[in-house]
Structures are given as C-alpha cells and as structure tokens.
Amino acid sequence: MELKEIQAKEFQDMVRVAAHRLGLNADFVNSLNVFPVPDGDTGTNMNLTVKSGAKAVNESSASDVGTLAKAFAKGLLMGARGNSGVITSQLFRGFAKSMEHKTVLNAQDLVDAFTGGVQTAYQAVMKPVEGTILTVAREAAKGALLKAKKTDDIIEIMRALVEASKKSLANTPNLLPVLKEVGVVDSGGQGLVFIYEGFLEGLSGETAEQDVYVPDEQEMDEMVNATHHQSAQSHLATADIVNGYCTEMMIELGKDATTNDEFDYNDFRQHLSEIGDSLLVVADDEVVKVHVHTENPGEVLGYGQRYGALEKIKIDNMRIQHETIVDQDEAAPEEAKEWGIVAIAAGEGVADLFRSLGATYVLSGGQTMNPSTQDIADAINATKAEKVIVLPNNGNILLAAQQAAEVVDAQVAIVPSKSISQGMTALLSFNGEAALAENQSEMTAALATVKSGSVTQAIRDTEIDGLQIHKDHFMGIVDGKIIVDDPDRQTAAIQTALKMLDEDSEIVTLIVGQTGDQAEAQAVADAVTAQDDAIEVEIHEGDQPVYPYLIAVE
C-alpha cells in the first residue's frame, strides 16, 4: 500500500487506533515505571491523556487536518496527567502547530510535524534528561526525516519512524543509569512507541501481529526477577529528596490575577526554576500548567496567582510517599491485607478518582453495565484482604453485591451507595483503625451528606412527576428524580446544578463524561459561582458513558 497524503479521515484513524493501542498496553507501560515519586503510573497517565485528545478529535466536525490536530493538542493539554502526559501533550502541541493551516498533509508536512513536536517538547522541560520519552521522540523524528529524503510514501516514512523509535527505546538504559539498574526501558518512551505503532496501523490498515505487547523470554525473566519487581523508589533514600513537595497547578490566565503583570513564558519558567526542580511549564493563550518539585509550595502558588486564577492544585509530600513505597516494597511478600475496598464505576477517569480516594479495586460497571454476582465476588477476592467494603454506586447493583458478600471467604460489608458521588463521599469516611461494622455505619451515614445529580439524554417522550420529558432532550436528575428537561445540554446542566444548591452548599464537583465538554463544564462552574461566589467548584475528567455530567453538591 502506498499513501501520498493524509486527509481528515486518515488523521482520525491515526488518533483512534493510537489511543486504542496505548490503552490496551497501559498496564505493561506501568510495569516499566521507575521514576521518582509522586507522579503516578506512566501508562495510566499517558493513556488518560491520549484518550482526552482522541475524545476531542472524535467530537470535532472539522474536515481539515490542521483543525483536527489543534483539537487533538488541546484535548491532550487539558487532559494531561503527570510528567509523561504533559510531555506527550507538548509533543503533539508542536506537531499540531506545524500544520495548523493545512487541509491535508504530504510526506514532508508529516516529517516537519514530528520535528516541530520534538522542539516544542524540549522547550517545555527546563532540564531535559536523555534516555526518556524526549530522546525516543527525537530519534524517531530523525528516522522519519532520513526516510523522507528517499521516498514520499507516508506509509514507508511511518514505518521508519516506528523502527527508529524502537531502536531508541532499546538504548534508553544505556543513557539513564536508573533504567539499567532496575532492568527496564523508559516507560514514557515505550508509551510513545505504542502511539506511533497505532499511527502506522491506522494509516496502513494493517492489523498489528499482537495488540497487547508480549515480552520475549529474556524480558520476561528480567521482569519476574524479584529485584525488578521493586519500584525505583527502593533504590533511593528518603533523605536524598532535596525538594520534597510535588506541586501542580493550572492557571487560567488573566482571571482574578493579583497583578497587572503581562505573562511571559520564559520569565515565568526561569523564576520557578530558581525555587524548585523537575520543572514542567506548558502554556497556550488561555491556560498554564505547572509541575515542580519544591520546598516552598506556597511560594509557587502565590507566584502563579499573580497571573490568573488557580485551578487543579495538587501538592504531595514526596518524602512521606517515598517512605510508604519503600515500606510496601519491603512488605511485598505478604499478600494478605487487612482492608480492601471495591468500588464499581464506569469510566477511566472516574476509576482514577476512586483509586486516589483509597479504593483497592475498581470494577468496571454502572448504568447499562451491571456486573454479575460472580464479577463482584472475583473483585472482592482480588483485593486479597481480610475485611472488604463494597461500594455498588448504583441501586441496580446492590442486590448482586449482597449476594457476592455471601459467597466469599472475606468479611464483607456493603455500603449501599446509589451514585458515584455517594461512593466518593463514603470513602472519605473510611477509617482503617475502626471495625468493619463501624466503618459500614459511618460510611453509610455519610451518604446523606451529598446530593447526587446527573445529566443524560432522554430516549423517549414521557411525563414523570408532572414534568414533560421529550425524546432527545437532556434531563437533569437529582437523587433519582428528574427535575430538568431542556433541548440544550449546557442549559440542562446549569439548571440542574443551580437547583441542587442551598444555603448549606460548600463544594460542587463536576465529572465530565465521554460526551461531555470541558467548556460546558466551565460554564456550569461559572453559573454556580455567579450565584454564590463562596462555593468551591471542582471539575474532573471522568470519561463515563451515558452521562455527559455527574454533579455532586456537598
């Protein structure tokens, strides 16, 4: 097969297959993750980042490659998680910038795009380290450039890009000592190889021999070696961590800025480099995302506030996290645990939120996807815990959960959460020092402290509780009752959120689903704060099906 140009359809295929291939292999990429705390699992971060970009492309109605690439880059930026996700977003920000006015791409356009992506990504990192995703991206682009001097066949150029990326990946342990010490290749680089393989498959239509990467015999021997199952944190000393607070923030430029200073990217990045390390600063015309390790997180936040409103703030004490990880590694042979928490939820982002709150196992399921009793029993057993709490998070799953509790050996308590919001609120009340029955009681009591709302589309005309529901309109549902019907999704979401507020409301959480939109979510947030500026609003990417928005009010 020969291909001379990439049109919108081919670009969409590239992104779709790349996201799919990376998603299938996210766990394998996670197994390679060796870099210092607390940035999370590389495979998960890259997977969620690329899914956000693919979602933006899927929702775009553009017929030209340049606009689709811009949507992809914006989706990656807004969905970026961890260092690997941010760097991936920057690679494709530069990639998109080089083709912003292109309707279609020829071979040279594609090579220029990969080269531009590398330049942008290197500029985003204050102190680039060789042997990482940056190295793999750079060497892959060089391979594509060399091939483009011999042919204008895009398929052949993509094959050269993939082969060069694999060769560079294999060499990363020779460039980064910690990789050789632990016995793996760079995890971010491996994730990028899966993306590039997906691009090639999407363009050529040739199905890869295997969707999920299977290590060869030598690699498998290395991975099962006990020393290679330990995280890289075991090779570090807690006292060696110089800047102990991993600080992340997003700045909405110009909004509620504390000064009138004009934002200058280079000056901003230089100032932060003087008060921390492991710095990443990425920006477009509207937002700036920052990741830095520092001893003074307050100073970082204060500096960011000079230029706009702070969003998505996250501060982790890496010394405590490091000690915890080392303790876990040392305790690895002990499989049995005292506590396990099973949460049932749909959507990668929602699952990630539950894990961040302490869930041991997130079972995929929810509305239209009710897991069986066996599925829940298997999840309970997978926790390998003596005492397990199950959060069904849906009324239709409660009975199956109760049946599962009767067929397993562990002591099980069911907390009858009927929504994602209730489940998350209940998790905040968990106490590892309390008895199982006490936890069940306290977590169940917490369910009443949150209002659970959702927005979804009606599949038929009907009338409920005196409210006329129209097919294809958007319904706002609060604690099981439909209270809004509107043809416009954003309007329905705003009306639902506002009707959930009362004088005791303090926090509103918006979880954006697969068919939701970050801009719409922000409009909902703005409407809430316009009604009561004392209310704190959080927006999370949930990627859940069926419901464009889940809304919690506490």
C-alpha positions in Angstrom: 0.0 0.0 0.0 1.2 3.5 -0.9 -0.1 6.7 0.6 0.8 10.2 -0.6 -1.3 12.4 1.6 -3.2 12.3 4.9 -6.7 13.7 4.9 -9.1 14.2 7.8 -10.4 10.6 7.7 -6.8 9.2 7.9 -5.9 11.5 10.7 -8.9 10.5 12.7 -7.9 6.8 12.1 -4.4 7.5 13.3 -5.6 9.0 16.6 -8.3 6.4 17.2 -6.0 3.4 16.7 -3.2 5.0 18.7 -5.4 5.7 21.7 -6.8 2.1 21.5 -3.3 0.6 21.2 -1.9 2.6 24.1 -5.0 1.8 26.2 -4.5 -1.9 25.7 -0.9 -1.7 26.8 -1.2 0.8 29.7 -0.6 -1.8 32.3 2.6 -3.0 30.6 3.8 0.6 30.4 3.0 0.9 34.1 5.2 -2.1 34.9 8.2 -0.1 33.5 7.6 3.0 35.6 10.7 3.7 37.6 11.0 7.4 38.0 10.8 9.2 41.4 7.6 9.8 43.3 4.9 11.1 43.1 3.9 11.4 39.5 1.9 8.2 39.3 1.9 5.4 36.8 3.2 6.4 33.3 0.9 4.0 31.4 -2.2 5.3 33.2 -1.2 8.9 32.8 -0.4 8.6 29.1 -3.5 6.5 28.5 -5.8 9.1 30.1 -4.0 11.9 28.4 -4.3 10.4 24.9 -7.9 9.4 25.5 -8.7 13.0 26.2 -7.0 14.0 23.0 -8.8 11.3 21.0 -12.1 12.4 22.5 -11.6 15.9 21.3 -10.8 14.7 17.8 -13.9 12.4 17.8 -16.1 15.3 18.8 -14.7 17.7 16.2 -16.7 18.2 13.0 -13.7 19.7 11.2 -12.8 18.4 7.7 -9.3 19.6 7.6 -6.2 18.0 9.2 -5.0 21.3 10.8 -8.1 21.9 12.8 -8.3 18.2 13.9 -4.7 18.4 15.0 -5.4 21.5 17.0 -8.3 19.8 18.7 -6.1 16.8 19.5 -3.4 19.0 21.0 -6.0 21.0 23.1 -7.6 17.7 24.3 -4.2 16.4 25.3 -3.3 19.6 27.2 -6.5 19.7 29.2 -6.3 16.0 30.0 -2.6 15.8 30.7 -1.7 13.9 33.8 1.8 13.5 35.3 5.1 14.3 33.6 4.6 11.7 30.8 1.2 13.1 30.0 2.4 16.7 29.9 5.3 15.9 27.7 3.1 13.9 25.4 0.8 16.9 25.1 3.7 19.1 24.2 5.0 16.7 21.6 1.6 17.0 19.8 1.2 20.7 20.5 4.3 21.3 18.4 3.1 18.6 16.0 -0.3 20.5 15.6 1.3 23.9 15.4 3.3 23.0 12.3 0.2 22.0 10.4 -2.4 24.5 11.7 -3.2 25.8 8.2 -3.0 22.5 6.4 -6.1 20.9 4.8 -4.2 17.7 4.0 -0.6 16.5 4.8 2.0 15.3 2.4 5.1 13.3 3.4 7.3 16.4 4.1 4.4 18.0 6.1 4.3 14.9 8.4 8.0 14.9 8.9 8.0 18.6 9.8 5.2 18.0 12.2 7.1 15.3 14.1 10.2 17.5 14.2 8.2 20.5 15.4 6.7 18.4 18.2 10.2 17.4 19.4 11.3 21.1 19.5 8.2 22.2 21.5 8.6 19.3 24.0 12.2 20.0 24.7 11.4 23.7 25.2 8.8 22.8 27.8 11.2 20.9 30.0 13.7 23.0 31.9 16.4 20.3 32.2 15.8 17.6 29.6 17.1 14.2 30.5 18.4 11.8 27.9 17.1 8.3 27.9 13.5 9.4 28.3 10.4 9.9 26.0 12.1 13.0 24.7 15.1 11.0 23.4 12.7 8.5 21.7 10.7 11.2 20.1 13.8 13.0 18.8 15.4 9.9 17.4 12.1 8.7 15.8 11.8 12.1 14.1 15.3 11.8 12.7 14.5 8.4 11.3 11.4 9.7 9.6 13.4 12.6 8.1 16.1 10.3 6.7 13.4 8.2 5.1 11.7 11.2 3.6 14.8 12.0 1.6 14.3 8.7 -0.3 10.6 8.5 -0.7 7.3 10.4 -0.5 5.3 7.4 0.6 3.9 8.2 4.0 3.5 4.6 5.0 7.2 3.9 4.5 8.0 7.1 6.4 5.8 6.0 9.3 7.5 2.6 9.3 10.8 4.3 9.6 9.5 6.4 12.4 8.3 3.3 14.3 11.6 1.4 13.8 13.7 4.4 14.9 11.6 4.8 18.0 12.0 1.1 18.9 15.8 1.3 18.4 16.0 4.5 20.6 13.8 2.9 23.2 16.1 -0.2 23.5 19.0 2.2 24.1 17.4 4.2 26.9 19.0 2.0 29.7 22.4 3.0 28.3 21.6 6.7 28.7 19.8 6.7 32.0 21.5 4.7 34.8 18.4 4.1 36.9 16.8 2.2 34.0 19.8 -0.1 33.7 19.9 -0.5 37.5 16.2 -1.6 37.7 16.4 -3.5 34.4 13.8 -1.8 32.2 13.5 0.6 29.2 12.0 4.0 29.7 8.2 3.8 30.4 7.3 7.0 28.7 9.3 6.1 25.6 7.5 2.7 25.5 4.2 4.5 25.7 5.2 6.7 22.7 6.2 3.7 20.7 2.7 2.3 21.2 1.3 5.6 20.0 3.5 5.6 16.9 2.6 1.9 16.2 -1.0 2.9 16.4 -0.5 5.8 13.9 1.1 3.3 11.5 -1.7 0.8 11.9 -4.3 3.5 11.5 -2.8 4.7 8.2 -1.9 1.4 6.7 -4.9 -0.6 7.8 -2.6 -3.5 8.6 -3.5 -5.0 11.9 -0.5 -5.5 14.2 0.5 -9.1 14.9 -0.4 -8.5 18.5 -2.4 -5.7 20.1 -1.0 -6.3 23.6 2.8 -6.3 23.8 4.2 -9.7 25.0 7.8 -9.6 26.3 10.2 -12.0 24.9 11.7 -14.8 27.0 14.7 -12.7 28.2 12.5 -9.7 29.1 10.1 -12.0 31.0 12.9 -13.5 33.0 14.0 -10.0 34.0 10.5 -8.8 34.9 9.8 -11.8 37.2 13.1 -11.3 39.0 12.3 -10.0 42.4 14.6 -7.1 42.3 12.9 -5.9 39.1 9.5 -6.0 40.7 10.6 -3.4 43.2 9.9 0.2 42.3 12.8 2.5 41.6 12.0 4.2 44.9 13.6 1.3 46.7 16.9 2.3 45.2 16.6 5.8 46.6 17.0 7.2 50.1 14.3 9.4 51.6 17.0 11.8 52.8 18.2 12.2 49.2 15.0 14.0 48.1 16.1 17.7 48.0 12.7 19.3 47.1 10.1 17.4 49.0 6.8 18.8 47.7 5.5 17.8 44.3 3.4 20.9 43.4 1.0 21.0 40.4 -1.4 23.8 39.4 -3.3 25.1 36.4 -3.5 28.9 35.9 -6.4 30.5 34.0 -4.5 33.5 32.6 -6.0 36.9 33.3 -8.8 35.7 35.6 -8.6 37.2 39.1 -4.9 38.0 38.6 -3.3 39.6 41.7 -1.1 41.9 39.5 -1.3 43.5 36.1 2.0 41.9 35.0 1.9 40.5 31.5 2.6 36.8 31.4 6.0 36.0 29.8 6.6 32.2 29.4 10.4 32.4 29.7 10.5 34.7 32.7 7.8 32.6 34.4 9.7 29.4 33.9 13.0 30.9 34.9 11.6 32.1 38.2 10.2 28.7 39.1 13.4 27.0 38.1 15.1 29.0 40.9 12.8 27.7 43.6 12.5 24.1 42.5 13.5 21.3 40.2 11.8 18.7 37.9 10.0 21.6 36.4 7.5 21.5 33.6 5.6 24.6 32.4 3.3 24.3 29.4 1.0 27.0 28.2 -1.3 28.3 25.5 -3.1 31.5 25.2 -5.6 30.7 27.9 -4.0 28.4 30.5 -0.7 27.5 32.0 0.0 24.1 33.6 2.9 23.7 36.1 4.6 20.8 37.7 7.6 21.4 40.0 9.3 19.8 43.0 10.0 22.5 45.6 10.4 23.1 49.3 8.1 26.1 49.1 4.8 25.1 47.5 3.1 28.3 48.9 5.6 30.5 47.0 4.9 28.6 43.8 1.1 29.0 44.2 1.5 32.7 45.1 3.6 33.3 42.1 1.1 31.6 39.8 -1.7 33.6 41.3 -0.1 36.8 40.1 -1.1 35.9 36.5 -4.5 34.4 37.0 -6.9 32.1 38.8 -5.5 28.8 40.2 -7.2 25.5 39.3 -6.5 21.8 39.8 -4.0 22.4 42.6 -2.2 19.3 43.9 0.6 19.1 46.5 2.1 15.8 47.6 4.8 15.3 50.3 7.2 13.1 48.4 9.2 12.1 51.5 6.2 10.5 53.1 5.1 8.9 49.8 8.7 7.6 49.3 8.8 6.0 52.7 5.4 4.4 52.1 6.5 3.0 48.8 9.7 1.6 50.3 7.7 0.0 53.1 5.3 -1.5 50.6 8.2 -3.0 48.6 9.7 -4.5 51.7 6.3 -5.9 52.7 5.6 -7.3 49.2 5.8 -11.0 50.1 2.9 -10.5 52.5 -0.1 -10.9 50.1 -2.8 -10.8 52.7 -4.0 -7.3 53.7 -6.3 -6.2 56.4 -8.5 -3.9 54.3 -9.9 -3.9 50.8 -12.3 -1.5 49.2 -14.1 -2.4 46.0 -15.8 0.4 44.1 -18.0 -0.2 41.0 -17.8 2.5 38.4 -17.6 3.2 34.6 -15.1 5.5 33.0 -11.3 5.6 33.3 -11.3 9.0 34.9 -13.9 8.0 37.5 -11.9 4.9 38.3 -8.8 7.0 38.8 -10.7 9.3 41.2 -11.8 6.3 43.3 -8.3 5.0 43.4 -7.0 8.4 44.5 -9.5 8.3 47.4 -8.3 4.8 48.6 -10.2 2.2 46.6 -8.3 -1.0 46.3 -10.1 -2.4 43.3 -12.4 -0.6 40.8 -14.7 -2.9 39.0 -16.0 -1.6 35.6 -19.7 -1.2 35.7 -22.7 1.0 36.3 -25.8 2.1 34.5 -26.4 -0.2 31.5 -23.3 -2.3 32.6 -24.3 -4.0 35.8 -21.7 -6.6 36.9 -22.8 -10.0 37.9 -22.5 -11.6 41.4 -19.5 -13.5 40.1 -17.8 -10.4 38.9 -18.2 -8.7 42.3 -17.1 -11.8 44.1 -14.0 -12.0 41.9 -13.3 -8.3 42.7 -13.6 -8.9 46.4 -11.2 -11.9 46.2 -8.8 -9.9 44.1 -8.2 -7.5 46.9 -6.6 -10.3 49.0 -7.9 -8.6 52.1 -9.5 -10.0 55.3 -12.1 -7.3 55.5 -13.7 -5.8 52.4 -16.1 -2.9 51.9 -18.1 -2.8 48.6 -19.5 0.4 47.1 -22.0 -0.5 44.4 -22.6 3.1 43.4 -25.8 2.1 41.7 -29.2 0.9 43.0 -29.4 -1.8 40.4 -26.1 -3.4 41.6 -26.9 -3.5 45.3 -28.6 -7.0 45.4 -25.8 -8.6 43.3 -23.2 -7.1 45.8 -25.1 -8.5 48.7 -25.2 -11.9 47.1 -21.5 -11.7 46.4 -20.8 -11.0 50.0 -22.3 -14.3 50.9 -20.2 -16.5 48.6 -16.7 -15.3 49.5 -14.5 -16.1 52.5 -13.6 -12.5 53.4 -15.6 -10.5 55.9 -17.7 -8.1 53.6 -19.7 -5.0 54.4 -21.9 -3.4 51.7 -22.3 0.4 51.9 -25.5 1.0 49.8 -24.2 3.9 47.7 -26.5 4.6 44.8 -24.3 7.0 42.8 -20.7 7.9 42.1 -21.0 11.0 44.2 -22.2 9.0 47.2 -19.5 6.4 46.8 -16.8 9.1 46.8 -18.2 10.8 49.8 -18.5 7.5 51.7 -14.8 6.8 51.0 -13.8 10.0 52.8 -15.3 8.5 56.0 -13.3 5.3 55.9 -11.2 4.7 59.0 -8.6 1.9 58.8 -8.4 1.8 62.6 -12.1 1.2 63.1 -14.0 -2.1 63.0 -15.8 -3.3 59.9 -19.3 -2.7 61.2 -18.3 0.8 62.5 -17.0 1.7 59.0 -20.1 0.4 57.4 -22.2 2.5 59.7 -20.2 5.7 59.4 -19.8 5.4 55.6 -23.5 4.7 55.2 -24.3 7.8 57.3 -22.1 9.9 55.0 -24.3 9.1 52.0 -26.9 11.5 53.2 -24.4 14.4 53.2 -24.2 14.7 49.4 -26.7 15.5 46.7 -26.1 13.4 43.6 -27.1 14.9 40.2 -26.6 13.7 36.6 -27.4 14.9 33.1 -28.3 12.4 30.3 -30.4 12.3 27.2 -34.0 11.1 27.1 -34.7 8.1 24.8 -38.4 8.7 24.5 -41.3 11.1 25.3 -43.0 10.7 28.7 -44.3 12.6 31.7 -42.9 12.0 35.2 -43.9 13.8 38.4 -45.8 16.4 36.3 -42.7 17.1 34.1 -42.9 16.6 30.4 -39.9 14.7 29.1 -39.1 15.0 25.4 -37.1 12.4 23.4 -33.5 13.6 22.7 -33.8 16.4 25.3 -31.4 16.5 28.1 -32.6 15.5 31.6 -31.3 16.7 34.9 -31.7 14.0 37.6 -31.1 14.7 41.3 -31.2 11.8 43.8 -33.3 9.7 41.4 -35.8 12.4 40.5 -35.9 14.1 37.1 -36.1 17.8 37.7 -35.0 19.3 34.3 -35.9 18.8 30.7 -34.1 21.0 28.1 -33.1 20.6 24.5 -29.7 22.2 25.2 -27.2 20.1 27.1 -25.3 23.0 28.7 -28.5 24.7 29.8 -29.8 21.4 31.3 -26.5 21.0 33.2 -26.6 24.6 34.5 -30.2 24.3 35.6 -29.6 21.0 37.4 -26.6 22.3 39.3 -28.3 25.5 40.4 -31.4 23.6 41.6 -29.1 21.4 43.7 -27.7 24.4 45.6 -29.0 25.6 49.0 -27.7 27.8 51.8 -25.5 25.0 53.2 -23.8 24.2 49.9 -20.0 24.5 50.1 -18.5 22.3 47.3 -19.7 21.4 43.8 -17.9 18.6 41.9 -18.5 18.2 38.1 -17.3 15.0 36.5 -17.2 15.2 32.7 -18.3 12.1 30.7 -17.3 10.7 27.3 -19.8 13.0 25.6 -19.3 16.0 27.9 -17.3 19.0 27.2 -14.8 20.9 29.4 -16.0 24.3 28.1 -19.6 23.4 29.0 -18.4 22.2 32.4 -16.7 25.5 33.0 -19.9 27.3 32.0 -21.7 25.3 34.7 -19.0 26.2 37.2 -19.3 29.9 36.3 -23.0 29.8 36.8 -22.6 28.3 40.2 -20.1 30.8 41.4 -22.1 33.7 39.9 -25.0 32.6 42.2 -22.7 32.1 45.2 -19.0 33.0 44.9 -18.2 31.3 48.3 -18.9 27.9 46.7 -15.8 25.9 45.6 -16.2 24.2 42.2 -14.0 21.2 41.1 -14.0 19.8 37.5 -12.7 16.3 36.8 -12.5 14.2 33.6 -14.5 11.1 34.3 -14.9 9.6 30.8 -18.0 7.8 32.0 -20.6 6.6 29.4 -24.3 7.5 29.3 -24.0 10.7 31.5 -22.2 13.7 30.0 -22.1 15.2 33.5 -22.2 13.9 37.0 -22.8 16.6 39.7 -22.2 16.4 43.4 -23.1 19.1 45.9 -21.9 18.9 49.5 
